Amino acid sequence: MPLSPRPLLFALALIAAAGPVLAQSRFETLLARFGGQDRYEGIASSNGRIEAQSVDIATKYAGRVTEIMAEEGEIVDAGTVLAQLDDREARAQLLAAQATVQQARASKQMAEANVMQAQSARDVAKTSFDRVERLHTDGHASQSALDDATNSLNSARASLASAEAQVANSDATIAAAEADVERLKIALDDMTIRAPIRGRILYRLREPGEVLAAGSAVFTLLDLTNVYMNIYLPAPVVGLLSTNDEARMVLDPISDYVVPARVSFISPQAQFTPKSVETEKEREELVFRVKLTVPRDLLAQFENMVKSGVRGIGFVRSDPGAEWPADLAVNVPE
């Protein structure tokens, strides 16, 4: 009887009810089925675990948690409100900044009125200067009268320039006050903790009433579009691999399915095989980490079943021209 599509945790799915002994038995069966490195000519393999990229969602500012809206295991969309910090102080600061903007605008209106007054005084001084200048030219006004008229005109012009500078200064004050309002609006918005991406809540780290320092993590979120398996292969195999090469995964709980993948990363440095991956003898040999990533469109179909920690085997072609054997043909539920 064919398996139901529901077991496809492919990235993924760990059967929680299965105890350690059962999981070990299944994995040993899986290893025996595929028989290690030499079962398929031109195909290399290594066992590993399904992993998903995690994102720590932290506070930008210090504050007291007033509400938590998400639970562990819940899938949330980007932008979903997850938690709320006490924002009363931020709101008060925003109101003060908005009042400062209004004050700056009133100051500008006064400066503009001063400009109009200075323009009028300048016009009067200019008219008086022109009259005295004509009389002086005709010999009907003294030089001292002309000098007084000239000084009055220069003073009026200086007063006008000062008033216009006050208007420009008011514009700058308004711009600074409005920028402060925008900064406080952003700070107020940041008091609401939102999901940066769509994913599953892995850990809920805080509870209402806790006081957090800036940068404190509130949730850990799993990115369900970035699921992968790290395997470790020797230099002769890695030397023939390229990024974006085809790969396959066979997972312990769903060993009847073959999950397609791509080589998304090849480590440029050799290392010892991690203890949890191979035997002590094999750990004595240097290997390279190769990252196999599951296609996002496939992940989207089974997002509710995606889980990290599932063990399985990753396969790559050590011979670029090798054909995938029938046992490793892509096989996923419709």
C-alpha positions in Angstrom: 0.0 0.0 0.0 1.5 3.4 -1.0 2.4 5.8 1.8 0.1 8.7 2.4 1.5 12.1 1.4 1.1 13.3 5.0 4.3 11.6 6.2 6.4 13.8 3.9 8.2 15.8 6.5 10.8 15.7 3.9 12.7 18.4 5.3 11.8 17.7 7.5 9.6 15.6 9.3 10.4 13.9 12.5 7.8 11.5 13.8 7.6 12.8 17.4 6.0 9.6 18.7 8.9 7.5 17.6 11.3 6.9 20.5 15.1 6.8 20.2 15.2 3.1 19.8 12.7 3.1 16.9 14.5 6.0 15.2 17.8 4.2 15.5 16.4 1.0 14.1 14.9 2.9 11.1 18.1 4.7 10.4 20.1 1.5 10.5 17.6 0.0 8.1 18.1 3.0 5.8 21.8 2.7 5.9 21.6 -1.0 5.1 19.2 -0.3 2.2 21.6 2.1 0.5 24.7 0.3 1.5 27.2 3.1 1.9 29.6 4.8 -0.5 30.1 2.0 -3.1 26.5 0.9 -3.8 26.1 3.1 -6.8 28.8 3.8 -9.3 29.5 7.5 -9.7 27.3 8.4 -6.7 28.7 9.5 -3.4 26.7 9.7 -0.1 27.0 10.8 3.5 24.5 10.8 6.3 23.4 14.0 7.9 20.5 15.9 9.5 17.8 18.2 8.1 18.3 21.7 9.3 16.4 25.0 8.8 17.8 28.5 9.1 16.8 30.1 12.4 16.2 33.8 13.0 16.4 35.4 16.5 13.7 38.1 16.8 15.0 40.7 19.3 14.0 44.0 20.7 15.6 47.1 19.4 14.9 49.1 22.6 14.8 48.2 26.3 11.3 47.9 27.7 8.7 45.8 29.6 6.8 43.1 27.7 3.1 43.8 28.0 1.8 41.1 25.6 2.9 38.0 23.8 0.7 37.0 20.8 2.5 33.9 19.4 3.0 30.3 20.6 5.7 27.8 19.8 5.0 25.8 16.7 2.8 28.5 15.2 3.4 29.5 11.5 3.4 33.3 11.2 3.5 35.6 8.1 6.1 38.3 7.7 4.8 41.4 9.5 2.7 39.4 12.0 2.6 41.1 15.4 4.3 38.7 17.9 4.8 40.8 21.0 4.2 44.3 22.4 6.5 46.3 24.7 5.2 49.1 27.0 5.2 52.2 24.7 3.8 54.9 27.0 7.0 56.7 27.3 7.6 56.6 23.6 4.2 58.0 22.9 4.8 60.9 25.4 8.1 61.7 23.7 6.3 61.7 20.3 3.7 64.1 21.6 6.4 66.4 22.8 8.2 66.3 19.5 5.0 67.1 17.6 4.4 70.1 19.9 8.0 71.2 19.1 7.1 71.1 15.4 4.0 73.3 16.0 6.2 75.7 18.0 8.8 75.9 15.2 6.0 76.6 12.7 4.7 79.4 14.8 8.2 80.9 15.1 8.4 80.8 11.3 5.2 82.7 11.0 6.6 85.4 13.3 9.8 85.5 11.3 7.8 85.9 8.1 5.9 88.8 9.7 9.2 90.4 10.7 10.3 90.1 7.0 7.2 91.9 5.8 7.8 94.6 8.4 11.5 94.9 7.4 10.6 95.1 3.8 8.2 98.0 4.5 10.9 99.8 6.5 13.4 99.3 3.7 10.9 100.7 1.1 10.3 103.8 3.2 14.1 104.2 3.7 14.7 103.8 0.0 12.0 106.4 -0.9 13.5 108.8 1.6 17.0 108.2 0.3 15.9 108.8 -3.3 14.2 112.1 -2.4 17.2 113.4 -0.4 19.6 112.3 -3.1 17.7 114.3 -5.7 17.6 117.3 -3.4 21.3 117.0 -2.7 22.0 116.9 -6.4 20.0 120.1 -6.9 21.8 121.7 -4.0 18.7 121.8 -1.8 19.9 119.2 0.8 23.0 119.0 2.8 25.6 116.2 2.7 24.7 115.3 6.3 21.1 114.8 5.3 22.2 112.5 2.5 24.4 110.6 4.9 21.6 110.1 7.3 19.3 108.9 4.6 22.0 106.5 3.3 22.6 105.1 6.8 18.8 104.6 7.3 18.6 102.7 4.0 21.5 100.5 4.9 20.1 99.8 8.3 16.7 98.9 6.8 18.4 96.5 4.4 20.3 94.9 7.2 17.1 94.4 9.2 15.5 92.8 6.2 18.4 90.4 5.7 18.3 89.5 9.4 14.5 88.8 9.2 15.0 86.6 6.1 17.7 84.7 7.9 15.3 84.1 10.8 12.9 82.6 8.3 15.6 80.3 6.9 16.5 79.3 10.5 12.9 78.5 11.2 12.8 76.3 8.2 15.8 74.4 9.5 14.2 74.1 13.0 11.0 72.8 11.5 12.9 70.2 9.5 14.9 69.0 12.5 11.7 68.8 14.6 9.9 66.9 11.9 12.8 64.5 11.6 12.7 64.0 15.4 9.0 63.2 15.1 9.7 60.6 12.4 12.5 59.1 14.5 10.1 58.7 17.5 7.4 57.2 15.2 9.9 54.6 14.1 10.9 54.0 17.8 7.3 53.7 18.7 6.7 51.2 15.9 9.7 49.2 17.0 8.1 48.7 20.4 5.8 46.3 18.5 7.7 43.1 17.8 6.8 41.7 14.3 7.9 38.6 12.4 10.6 39.7 9.8 9.8 36.7 7.6 7.3 33.9 7.2 8.2 30.9 9.4 7.5 28.7 12.4 8.0 29.9 16.0 10.6 27.5 17.3 11.1 29.0 20.8 9.1 31.5 22.8 11.8 33.0 25.1 9.9 35.7 27.0 6.7 36.2 28.9 4.5 39.3 29.7 5.9 41.4 32.6 9.6 40.7 31.9 11.8 43.8 31.5 14.2 43.3 28.5 17.5 45.0 27.6 18.0 46.3 24.1 18.8 43.5 21.8 17.2 40.7 23.9 15.7 37.8 21.9 12.0 37.3 22.3 11.4 34.5 19.8 13.4 32.1 17.6 11.9 31.7 14.2 12.5 28.9 11.6 12.8 30.0 8.0 10.7 27.4 6.2 12.1 28.5 2.9 15.7 27.7 3.8 15.9 24.0 4.6 19.1 22.0 4.0 21.3 19.1 5.0 25.1 19.3 5.6 27.0 16.2 4.5 30.8 15.6 4.6 32.6 14.2 1.7 36.3 13.5 0.9 38.4 15.7 -1.4 38.3 13.4 -4.4 34.5 13.7 -4.5 34.3 17.4 -3.6 36.8 18.2 -6.3 34.2 17.2 -9.0 31.3 19.0 -7.5 30.0 22.4 -8.4 27.5 24.8 -6.8 23.9 24.1 -8.1 24.7 20.4 -8.9 21.7 18.1 -8.5 21.5 16.1 -5.3 19.1 13.7 -3.6 18.0 13.1 0.0 16.5 10.1 1.6 15.1 10.7 5.1 14.7 8.2 7.9 11.0 8.6 8.6 10.0 8.6 4.9 12.6 6.4 3.3 10.3 5.4 0.5 10.5 8.9 -0.9 13.5 10.6 -2.6 13.7 14.3 -2.1 15.4 16.5 -4.8 18.0 19.0 -3.7 20.8 21.2 -5.0 24.4 21.7 -3.9 24.2 25.3 -2.5 27.6 25.5 -0.8 31.0 23.7 -0.8 33.4 24.5 2.0 36.7 25.8 0.8 38.5 24.3 3.8 38.8 20.7 4.9 37.9 19.6 8.4 37.6 16.5 10.5 34.2 14.8 10.2 31.9 15.7 13.1 31.6 13.0 15.7 27.8 12.7 15.2 28.2 12.0 11.5 30.7 9.3 11.0 32.7 6.6 12.8 35.9 7.3 14.8 38.0 5.8 12.0 36.4 8.1 9.4 36.8 11.1 11.6 40.5 10.7 11.3 40.2 11.7 7.6 39.8 15.2 6.4 36.6 16.0 4.6 34.7 19.0 3.2 31.3 20.2 4.2 28.7 20.2 1.4 25.4 21.9 1.9 22.4 20.4 0.1 19.3 22.7 -0.1 15.7 21.7 -0.8 14.0 23.7 -3.5 11.7 26.5 -2.1 8.8 25.6 -4.3 8.8 22.1 -2.9 9.1 23.3 0.7 6.1 25.6 0.1 3.9 22.5 -0.6 4.7 20.9 2.7 5.4 23.8 4.9 3.3 22.5 7.8 5.3 19.3 7.9 8.8 20.9 7.7 10.8 20.0 10.8 14.5 20.1 11.6 16.6 17.3 13.2 15.5 14.5 10.9 18.3 12.1 10.0 18.9 10.9 6.5 21.4 10.4 3.7 22.4 12.9 1.1 23.6 11.8 -2.3 25.7 13.7 -5.0 27.2 12.6 -8.3 30.9 12.0 -7.9 31.0 11.5 -11.6 29.2 14.4 -13.4 28.2 12.2 -16.2 26.6 9.5 -14.1 22.9 8.8 -14.3 20.8 8.7 -11.2 19.9 5.1 -10.4 16.2 4.1 -10.2 16.4 3.9 -6.4 17.3 7.6 -6.4 14.8 8.9 -8.9 12.9 11.9 -7.5 9.8 10.5 -5.7 7.6 12.9 -3.7 3.8 12.9 -3.2 1.8 14.8 -5.7 
